């Protein structure tokens, strides 16, 4: 997947999933938060288990650079689901 992320208003903040601000906005700041590329590979070894391996790369946008130090980020995960 490829995502382009925006804030509602450059004067507002960038909020996390829990509703807490991650970074405050600034007057005249860009609304463009950044882009994210996601890759997930899934495998079902049997009918009761699913394994997923994924990674994402976030490329900071104008909002991040306009409101402080900018920095891209990468994360990786492994998820195992088991059904009984």
C-alpha positions in Angstrom: 0.0 0.0 0.0 1.0 3.6 -0.5 -0.6 6.3 1.7 -0.5 10.1 1.5 -1.3 11.5 4.9 -2.6 15.0 5.7 -3.7 16.9 8.8 -7.0 18.8 8.8 -5.3 22.1 9.4 -1.6 23.1 9.6 -2.4 25.1 12.8 -3.8 22.0 14.5 -1.7 19.0 15.8 -0.8 15.6 14.5 -2.7 13.1 16.7 -1.9 9.5 17.6 -4.5 6.7 17.6 -5.2 7.4 21.3 -6.1 11.1 20.6 -3.0 12.5 22.2 -1.0 15.1 20.1 2.2 13.8 18.7 3.4 17.2 17.4 1.7 20.6 17.5 1.0 22.6 14.4 2.2 26.1 13.6 0.6 29.0 11.7 1.2 28.6 8.0 2.4 25.0 8.3 1.8 22.6 5.4 -1.2 20.2 5.7 0.9 17.4 4.1 2.1 15.1 6.9 3.9 12.6 4.7 3.7 9.4 2.8 3.9 5.8 3.9 4.8 2.6 2.0 3.6 -0.7 3.6 4.4 -4.2 2.6 2.9 -7.3 4.3 3.5 -10.9 3.5 1.1 -13.5 4.9 1.3 -17.3 5.2 -1.2 -19.8 6.5 0.7 -22.9 7.6 -2.6 -24.6 8.6 -6.3 -23.8 9.1 -5.7 -22.6 12.7 -2.7 -20.3 12.2 -1.8 -17.2 10.2 1.7 -15.6 10.2 2.3 -12.1 8.8 5.5 -10.3 8.4 5.4 -6.6 7.5 7.3 -3.4 7.3 6.6 0.3 6.6 8.6 3.3 5.6 7.3 6.8 6.5 8.6 9.7 4.5 8.1 13.0 6.4 6.2 15.8 4.6 5.9 19.5 4.9 4.0 19.5 8.2 6.7 17.6 9.9 9.5 19.8 8.6 7.5 23.0 9.3 6.9 22.1 12.9 10.3 20.8 14.1 13.0 18.5 13.1 12.0 16.1 10.2 13.0 12.5 10.1 11.8 9.5 8.1 11.0 6.3 10.0 11.0 2.6 9.3 9.4 -0.2 11.3 9.1 -4.0 11.0 6.8 -6.5 12.7 5.8 -10.1 12.9 2.2 -11.1 13.8 1.0 -14.6 14.6 -2.7 -15.4 14.9 -4.0 -18.7 16.2 -7.6 -19.9 16.2 -8.8 -22.6 18.6 
